[in-house]
């Protein structure tokens, strides 16, 4: 073997930390971006919040505030425009930027900037968690500290359905008690609200709820305990024959069971109550639709005049202080530019979506067109990954309601006349059919397929079953209401 030197040319795609930060800003919803801006205001002395009567930070002149040569670009707006060539002290590269963003001198229309469209005020509150609710009750019923400690371990091992998922032996070993003691405390926890909590499966959950009724129905309890599979299949006659009771008695028991919640922890006591705050608003003005970016909650930023003056006299400060301020200045410039670019990108993407989906805004979900991220990327001359980021976790308030931006993108299906239709439209039509069906005789997947084909949708039975599951619709046998 020999040692030698070789020169090799290769192309490599790299993303600098600052560009990664810009892409993160692009992806953030307005509320999270506001939190990030406030954190930056607290950390970066070069950033200040602009007063209401001040000019935009994009128009601040640095004529009286010369800065280090490596930050200058030959004009008086270098503070926000940066250099168009080369790599700055923090690794900024315009070539990288242009792969993900495209300005082209684009400005948001004046009517958008001056618009005062009102978005309903949203309050975010916190409700008690399931664990907090149970621990509060446990303190009231426990007779000693040891039982409370065991009960606390049991509650801590409930899953998101409210089921107790750990073996008794594990709790006993952790608590240093025997399994019988754990079993007794588990029985006590199962008496807490919501009824059915800390069960080990669906059958036990339903039985706990039935046994807590003031007037117990033994038929309903036997159905759950001994005929659960037949209950799922709605085999009323089989249950009646096995229990030697009338069909009417079985139906009465099933009616009681249907009012129970098999997963008592799933739908109650969420840790937080979440509300959607639109990032953009679409309004109809005469025959046209306009887009309004709702960033009212974002602090408006400017570069600190005090620290700019300090940089003007940087010869009087230490090398460390000068380097620190220049770094913070570059970060401030980058943040201001990234936020403004996010605003423009969000506006352009939503404007293009509105243009493509105008029939949806006019007529409803049946007219939603198939649309991909690539199509929007080509229309606005941006990278497809940028479109994905800007539409992630953002919502639009429209005349048709509030929708996540991802809602407007869907795959296409063929119609019987050779046309194309959005899969979202197909799901809406399927949900409408199920909603209007006779609950005593619900449509099977095969019948739904025939009805969908009759409406002009070229769709297979397996696709109907897939869409039905995505819509959280039960099979026909479980949608049927018994008499």
C-alpha positions as semicolon CSV with decimal commas, in nm:
position;residue;x (nm);y (nm);z (nm)
1;X;0,000;0,000;0,000
2;X;0,115;0,351;-0,075
3;X;0,020;0,692;0,056
4;X;-0,083;0,952;-0,202
5;X;-0,279;1,276;-0,237
6;X;-0,576;1,309;-0,472
7;X;-0,792;1,603;-0,579
8;X;-1,157;1,520;-0,639
9;X;-1,448;1,746;-0,743
10;X;-1,789;1,668;-0,605
11;X;-2,120;1,847;-0,554
12;X;-2,262;1,847;-0,204
13;X;-2,577;2,008;-0,068
14;X;-2,516;2,170;0,270
15;X;-2,749;2,380;0,480
16;X;-2,588;2,625;0,720
17;X;-2,722;2,666;1,075
18;X;-2,861;3,009;0,985
19;X;-3,054;2,875;0,687
20;X;-3,186;2,591;0,904
21;X;-3,307;2,859;1,145
22;X;-3,481;3,042;0,859
23;X;-3,654;2,722;0,747
24;X;-3,765;2,659;1,104
25;X;-3,919;3,007;1,115
26;X;-4,099;2,932;0,789
27;X;-4,255;2,621;0,942
28;X;-4,372;2,775;1,270
29;X;-4,739;2,873;1,321
30;X;-4,794;3,236;1,418
31;X;-4,831;3,167;1,792
32;X;-4,506;2,970;1,814
33;X;-4,325;3,227;1,601
34;X;-4,438;3,501;1,840
35;X;-4,285;3,306;2,129
36;X;-3,959;3,265;1,937
37;X;-3,945;3,639;1,859
38;X;-3,997;3,727;2,226
39;X;-3,714;3,490;2,321
40;X;-3,488;3,656;2,063
41;X;-3,582;3,999;2,196
42;X;-3,476;3,890;2,544
43;X;-3,149;3,733;2,425
44;X;-3,026;3,965;2,147
45;X;-2,940;4,323;2,254
46;X;-2,937;4,430;1,888
47;X;-3,311;4,364;1,859
48;X;-3,582;4,599;1,982
49;X;-3,956;4,610;1,939
50;X;-4,063;4,887;1,704
51;X;-4,299;5,153;1,830
52;X;-4,625;5,202;1,645
53;X;-4,522;5,536;1,491
54;X;-4,179;5,422;1,370
55;X;-4,084;5,332;1,016
56;X;-4,056;4,968;0,919
57;X;-3,724;4,813;1,025
58;X;-3,669;4,733;0,659
59;X;-3,626;5,103;0,590
60;X;-3,375;5,192;0,862
61;X;-3,070;5,364;0,716
62;X;-2,720;5,281;0,833
63;X;-2,564;5,580;0,665
64;X;-2,459;5,729;0,995
65;X;-2,365;5,391;1,139
66;X;-2,078;5,230;0,950
67;X;-2,018;4,871;1,049
68;X;-1,746;4,616;0,993
69;X;-1,643;4,578;0,629
70;X;-1,738;4,211;0,623
71;X;-2,101;4,311;0,701
72;X;-2,122;4,588;0,441
73;X;-2,265;4,536;0,094
74;X;-2,206;4,871;-0,072
75;X;-2,545;5,029;0,004
76;X;-2,734;5,177;0,297
77;X;-2,978;4,892;0,347
78;X;-2,725;4,618;0,415
79;X;-2,884;4,577;0,755
80;X;-3,168;4,381;0,603
81;X;-3,074;4,295;0,248
82;X;-2,738;4,134;0,328
83;X;-2,484;4,068;0,059
84;X;-2,579;3,909;-0,270
85;X;-2,252;3,725;-0,307
86;X;-2,018;3,521;-0,098
87;X;-2,049;3,385;0,250
88;X;-2,091;3,609;0,553
89;X;-1,934;3,566;0,895
90;X;-2,215;3,332;1,005
91;X;-2,207;3,119;0,695
92;X;-2,485;3,302;0,509
93;X;-2,492;3,216;0,140
94;X;-2,737;3,374;-0,105
95;X;-2,715;3,073;-0,336
96;X;-2,841;2,854;-0,054
97;X;-3,116;3,103;0,029
98;X;-3,239;3,115;-0,331
99;X;-3,277;2,737;-0,342
100;X;-3,553;2,767;-0,084
101;X;-3,685;3,122;-0,125
102;X;-3,748;3,352;-0,417
103;X;-3,814;3,723;-0,379
104;X;-3,827;3,845;-0,739
105;X;-3,911;4,188;-0,598
106;X;-4,251;4,052;-0,492
107;X;-4,454;4,278;-0,263
108;X;-4,776;4,193;-0,082
109;X;-5,062;4,406;-0,223
110;X;-5,143;4,725;-0,035
111;X;-5,498;4,622;0,049
112;X;-5,357;4,325;0,243
113;X;-5,122;4,542;0,444
114;X;-5,395;4,788;0,535
115;X;-5,664;4,531;0,598
116;X;-5,824;4,514;0,940
117;X;-6,013;4,190;0,897
118;X;-6,120;4,062;1,234
119;X;-6,031;3,715;1,353
120;X;-6,232;3,593;1,655
121;X;-6,039;3,630;1,980
122;X;-5,924;3,294;2,109
123;X;-5,864;3,202;2,470
124;X;-5,657;2,897;2,558
125;X;-5,736;2,730;2,889
126;X;-5,612;2,425;3,071
127;X;-5,839;2,158;3,217
128;X;-5,734;1,908;3,485
129;X;-5,560;1,600;3,347
130;X;-5,706;1,256;3,404
131;X;-5,420;1,178;3,645
132;X;-5,481;1,493;3,849
133;X;-5,854;1,421;3,865
134;X;-5,798;1,065;3,987
135;X;-5,532;1,158;4,243
136;X;-5,765;1,419;4,390
137;X;-6,033;1,152;4,441
138;X;-5,778;0,901;4,568
139;X;-5,675;1,136;4,852
140;X;-6,038;1,142;4,965
141;X;-6,089;0,765;4,977
142;X;-5,747;0,636;5,094
143;X;-5,722;0,544;5,461
144;X;-5,343;0,537;5,486
145;X;-5,029;0,658;5,310
146;X;-4,929;0,314;5,184
147;X;-5,257;0,263;4,997
148;X;-5,221;0,610;4,846
149;X;-4,867;0,529;4,731
150;X;-4,987;0,205;4,563
151;X;-5,284;0,386;4,410
152;X;-5,055;0,657;4,278
153;X;-4,846;0,391;4,101
154;X;-5,160;0,234;3,952
155;X;-5,285;0,570;3,822
156;X;-4,942;0,644;3,680
157;X;-4,962;0,321;3,477
158;X;-5,292;0,399;3,300
159;X;-5,271;0,435;2,923
160;X;-5,447;0,702;2,716
161;X;-5,763;0,487;2,708
162;X;-5,778;0,478;3,089
163;X;-5,678;0,110;3,106
164;X;-5,442;-0,033;3,368
165;X;-5,165;-0,189;3,158
166;X;-4,905;-0,315;3,406
167;X;-4,894;-0,656;3,583
168;X;-4,989;-0,648;3,951
169;X;-4,655;-0,809;4,031
170;X;-4,463;-0,509;3,891
171;X;-4,659;-0,263;4,106
172;X;-4,617;-0,489;4,410
173;X;-4,241;-0,508;4,361
174;X;-4,208;-0,132;4,314
175;X;-4,425;-0,049;4,615
176;X;-4,279;-0,325;4,835
177;X;-4,618;-0,484;4,910
178;X;-4,785;-0,813;4,818
179;X;-5,002;-0,860;4,508
180;X;-5,322;-0,900;4,711
181;X;-5,271;-0,550;4,852
182;X;-5,225;-0,412;4,502
183;X;-5,542;-0,591;4,390
184;X;-5,740;-0,435;4,676
185;X;-5,614;-0,085;4,591
186;X;-5,688;-0,143;4,220
187;X;-6,046;-0,232;4,310
188;X;-6,064;0,097;4,504
189;X;-5,926;0,296;4,209
190;X;-6,188;0,132;3,986
191;X;-6,461;0,294;4,197
192;X;-6,340;0,642;4,101
193;X;-6,483;0,862;3,827
194;X;-6,503;0,837;3,532
195;X;-6,675;0,499;3,569
196;X;-6,479;0,214;3,415
197;X;-6,138;0,367;3,483
198;X;-5,838;0,141;3,556
199;X;-6,001;-0,160;3,387
200;X;-5,769;-0,406;3,218
201;X;-5,974;-0,448;2,900
202;X;-6,297;-0,334;2,734
203;X;-6,509;-0,608;2,890
204;X;-6,397;-0,522;3,244
205;X;-6,451;-0,152;3,174
206;X;-6,809;-0,211;3,061
207;X;-6,881;-0,442;3,355
208;X;-6,752;-0,186;3,606
209;X;-6,983;0,075;3,455
210;X;-7,284;-0,160;3,453
211;X;-7,227;-0,263;3,815
212;X;-7,215;0,102;3,921
213;X;-7,568;0,166;3,794
214;X;-7,821;0,239;4,073
215;X;-8,050;-0,024;3,916
216;X;-7,836;-0,304;3,780
217;X;-7,941;-0,485;3,462
218;X;-7,822;-0,844;3,494
219;X;-7,905;-0,923;3,130
220;X;-7,671;-0,645;3,009
221;X;-7,397;-0,770;3,244
222;X;-7,430;-1,129;3,118
223;X;-7,421;-1,014;2,756
224;X;-7,094;-0,831;2,814
225;X;-6,938;-1,102;3,028
226;X;-7,037;-1,412;2,829
227;X;-7,144;-1,298;2,480
228;X;-6,918;-1,007;2,393
229;X;-6,818;-1,145;2,052
230;X;-7,183;-1,204;1,960
231;X;-7,258;-0,852;2,083
232;X;-6,997;-0,707;1,846
233;X;-7,152;-0,904;1,559
234;X;-7,504;-0,793;1,657
235;X;-7,618;-1,158;1,682
236;X;-7,928;-1,087;1,888
237;X;-8,103;-1,419;1,827
238;X;-7,791;-1,616;1,923
239;X;-7,764;-1,429;2,254
240;X;-8,138;-1,474;2,325
241;X;-8,115;-1,847;2,260
242;X;-7,805;-1,892;2,478
243;X;-7,954;-1,695;2,768
244;X;-8,304;-1,841;2,717
245;X;-8,462;-1,497;2,718
246;X;-8,668;-1,299;2,470
247;X;-8,526;-1,098;2,184
248;X;-8,677;-0,784;2,341
249;X;-8,486;-0,841;2,666
250;X;-8,160;-0,874;2,472
251;X;-8,232;-0,554;2,277
252;X;-8,305;-0,370;2,603
253;X;-7,971;-0,486;2,743
254;X;-7,786;-0,384;2,428
255;X;-7,951;-0,042;2,444
256;X;-7,801;0,010;2,791
257;X;-7,457;-0,113;2,679
258;X;-7,455;0,121;2,379
259;X;-7,471;0,419;2,616
260;X;-7,145;0,323;2,788
261;X;-6,794;0,444;2,707
262;X;-6,557;0,148;2,657
263;X;-6,253;0,381;2,683
264;X;-6,326;0,613;2,978
265;X;-5,988;0,787;2,967
266;X;-5,981;0,872;2,599
267;X;-6,243;1,144;2,565
268;X;-6,226;1,312;2,904
269;X;-5,983;1,530;3,096
270;X;-5,743;1,622;2,818
271;X;-5,431;1,794;2,946
272;X;-5,498;2,100;2,733
273;X;-5,783;2,256;2,544
274;X;-5,653;2,346;2,201
275;X;-5,793;2,618;1,979
276;X;-5,706;2,696;1,622
277;X;-5,586;3,046;1,543
278;X;-5,580;3,110;1,166
279;X;-5,246;3,213;1,018
280;X;-5,415;3,348;0,704
281;X;-5,762;3,475;0,624
282;X;-5,936;3,443;0,288
283;X;-6,210;3,701;0,228
284;X;-6,444;3,745;-0,065
285;X;-6,462;4,095;-0,212
286;X;-6,717;4,118;-0,490
287;X;-6,616;3,840;-0,735
288;X;-6,262;3,798;-0,610
289;X;-6,089;3,649;-0,306
290;X;-5,812;3,823;-0,117
291;X;-5,557;3,672;0,120
292;X;-5,462;3,835;0,450
293;X;-5,165;3,711;0,651
294;X;-5,261;3,738;1,018
295;X;-4,940;3,824;1,199
296;X;-5,090;4,091;1,426
297;X;-4,955;3,912;1,734
298;X;-4,594;3,929;1,616
299;X;-4,380;4,205;1,768
300;X;-4,239;4,431;1,496
301;X;-3,863;4,435;1,510
302;X;-3,590;4,691;1,455
303;X;-3,217;4,706;1,516
304;X;-3,123;4,891;1,833
305;X;-3,006;5,247;1,762
306;X;-2,798;5,248;2,082
307;X;-2,595;4,944;1,984
308;X;-2,562;5,066;1,627
309;X;-2,402;5,380;1,768
310;X;-2,166;5,161;1,968
311;X;-2,062;4,982;1,649
312;X;-2,002;5,322;1,489
313;X;-1,732;5,379;1,751
314;X;-1,611;5,019;1,754
315;X;-1,250;5,135;1,761
316;X;-1,299;5,220;2,129
317;X;-1,414;4,871;2,229
318;X;-1,233;4,542;2,275
319;X;-1,206;4,286;1,998
320;X;-1,434;4,050;2,194
321;X;-1,706;4,315;2,236
322;X;-1,686;4,412;1,870
323;X;-1,712;4,048;1,756
324;X;-2,006;3,993;1,991
325;X;-2,203;4,293;1,861
326;X;-2,129;4,212;1,498
327;X;-2,254;3,857;1,550
328;X;-2,572;3,979;1,719
329;X;-2,624;4,234;1,442
330;X;-2,599;3,964;1,177
331;X;-2,845;3,745;1,369
332;X;-3,086;4,036;1,406
333;X;-3,066;4,108;1,032
334;X;-3,124;3,743;0,954
335;X;-3,425;3,715;1,185
336;X;-3,592;4,027;1,043
337;X;-3,537;3,909;0,688
338;X;-3,654;3,552;0,765
339;X;-3,979;3,673;0,923
340;X;-4,053;3,901;0,630
341;X;-3,973;3,623;0,385
342;X;-4,202;3,385;0,576
343;X;-4,482;3,638;0,545
344;X;-4,433;3,679;0,171
345;X;-4,400;3,305;0,112
346;X;-4,712;3,223;0,313
347;X;-4,905;3,490;0,122
348;X;-4,791;3,370;-0,220
349;X;-4,863;3,004;-0,144
350;X;-5,212;3,076;-0,009
351;X;-5,285;3,311;-0,299
352;X;-5,195;3,032;-0,542
353;X;-5,405;2,777;-0,351
354;X;-5,703;3,013;-0,370
355;X;-5,648;3,057;-0,741
356;X;-5,640;2,680;-0,802
357;X;-5,926;2,595;-0,564
358;X;-6,158;2,885;-0,646
359;X;-6,440;2,641;-0,732
360;X;-6,415;2,500;-0,380
361;X;-6,459;2,844;-0,223
362;X;-6,753;2,912;-0,454
363;X;-6,939;2,578;-0,447
364;X;-6,806;2,352;-0,171
365;X;-6,596;2,043;-0,105
366;X;-6,737;1,848;-0,402
367;X;-6,545;2,085;-0,629
368;X;-6,208;2,056;-0,454
369;X;-5,949;1,985;-0,723
370;X;-5,662;1,736;-0,697
371;X;-5,351;1,930;-0,596
372;X;-4,993;1,839;-0,505
373;X;-4,711;2,027;-0,336
374;X;-4,511;2,003;-0,658
375;X;-4,777;2,190;-0,855
376;X;-4,777;2,481;-0,611
377;X;-4,396;2,477;-0,599
378;X;-4,380;2,513;-0,977
379;X;-4,635;2,795;-0,980
380;X;-4,455;3,007;-0,719
381;X;-4,103;2,902;-0,826
382;X;-4,007;2,758;-0,486
383;X;-3,867;2,430;-0,365
384;X;-4,123;2,158;-0,292
385;X;-3,987;2,115;0,062
386;X;-4,050;2,486;0,121
387;X;-4,417;2,442;0,028
388;X;-4,438;2,150;0,268
389;X;-4,293;2,361;0,550
390;X;-4,508;2,667;0,488
391;X;-4,830;2,460;0,483
392;X;-4,743;2,256;0,792
393;X;-4,954;2,324;1,105
394;X;-5,102;2,642;0,960
395;X;-5,470;2,720;0,920
396;X;-5,675;2,940;0,692
397;X;-6,002;3,106;0,785
398;X;-6,220;3,105;0,475
399;X;-6,587;3,170;0,387
400;X;-6,623;2,789;0,391
401;X;-6,477;2,748;0,741
402;X;-6,135;2,702;0,900
403;X;-5,907;2,451;0,726
404;X;-5,550;2,335;0,767
405;X;-5,353;2,435;0,459
406;X;-5,273;2,066;0,400
407;X;-5,648;2,012;0,348
408;X;-5,629;2,174;0,004
409;X;-5,381;1,910;-0,117
410;X;-5,510;1,568;-0,216
411;X;-5,450;1,290;-0,465
412;X;-5,665;1,247;-0,772
413;X;-5,913;0,981;-0,876
414;X;-6,073;0,919;-1,213
415;X;-6,440;0,978;-1,283
416;X;-6,648;0,759;-1,512
417;X;-6,646;1,028;-1,780
418;X;-6,264;1,038;-1,786
419;X;-6,223;1,345;-1,565
420;X;-6,030;1,386;-1,242
421;X;-6,153;1,453;-0,891
422;X;-5,994;1,508;-0,553
423;X;-5,987;1,220;-0,304
424;X;-6,113;1,467;-0,042
425;X;-6,425;1,523;-0,252
426;X;-6,474;1,146;-0,278
427;X;-6,449;1,111;0,101
428;X;-6,705;1,390;0,147
429;X;-6,947;1,214;-0,089
430;X;-6,892;0,883;0,094
431;X;-6,957;1,045;0,433
432;X;-7,276;1,199;0,294
433;X;-7,403;0,858;0,176
434;X;-7,340;0,699;0,517
435;X;-7,497;0,995;0,695
436;X;-7,817;0,965;0,488
437;X;-7,848;0,585;0,502
438;X;-8,126;0,396;0,679
439;X;-7,976;0,315;1,020
440;X;-8,182;-0,005;1,035
441;X;-8,037;-0,119;0,702
442;X;-7,694;0,046;0,657
443;X;-7,505;0,018;0,329
444;X;-7,239;-0,249;0,294
445;X;-6,904;-0,153;0,139
446;X;-7,013;-0,320;-0,186
447;X;-7,336;-0,121;-0,194
448;X;-7,146;0,201;-0,116
449;X;-6,915;0,122;-0,409
450;X;-7,213;0,081;-0,641
451;X;-7,369;0,407;-0,522
452;X;-7,039;0,594;-0,561
453;X;-6,997;0,458;-0,913
454;X;-7,352;0,568;-0,984
455;X;-7,250;0,922;-0,887
456;X;-6,970;0,914;-1,139
457;X;-6,680;0,813;-0,914
458;X;-6,459;0,538;-1,056
459;X;-6,371;0,370;-0,728
460;X;-6,303;0,016;-0,612
461;X;-6,453;-0,157;-0,310
462;X;-6,117;-0,174;-0,131
463;X;-6,083;0,204;-0,175
464;X;-6,428;0,255;-0,023
465;X;-6,325;0,043;0,275
466;X;-6,000;0,240;0,309
467;X;-6,174;0,579;0,296
468;X;-6,445;0,459;0,537
469;X;-6,177;0,367;0,791
470;X;-6,000;0,701;0,742
471;X;-6,333;0,874;0,813
472;X;-6,370;0,662;1,132
473;X;-6,691;0,505;1,000
474;X;-6,776;0,159;1,133
475;X;-6,860;-0,138;0,906
476;X;-7,227;-0,185;0,818
477;X;-7,274;-0,462;1,077
478;X;-7,169;-0,223;1,354
479;X;-7,358;0,080;1,220
480;X;-7,686;-0,109;1,225
481;X;-7,934;-0,003;1,492
482;X;-8,120;-0,302;1,635
483;X;-8,489;-0,315;1,722
